[in-house]
Amino acid sequence: MEKAGLIIRLPDKDDHRRNIVALSEQGAVICREAQEHSSAEVDRLMAGAEPWDIDAFRRVMRVIQENLFKLDAASHPEAGGA
């Protein structure tokens, strides 16, 4: 990604042993375009659904995501899980 000009490395001013990796201007443009495309696709896929149904769907997906993180952490206790 660095060779493609999408990210840059910046020295950490507080710890000169570290570098901060950040999006380059070009990387930020591509990221923004991808987010806009993704948002448009979600809107297209959700067309016709009632707003309260979309809200319920998002709440359920958040619960599923949280449960997946818990399961993953529990199955990898060496990484700081349960």
Secondary structure, 3 states (H helix, E strand, C coil): CCCCCCEEEEECCCCCCCEEEEECHHHHHHHHHHHHHHHHHHHHHHCCCCHHHHHHHHHHHHHHHHHHHHHHHHHCHHHCCC
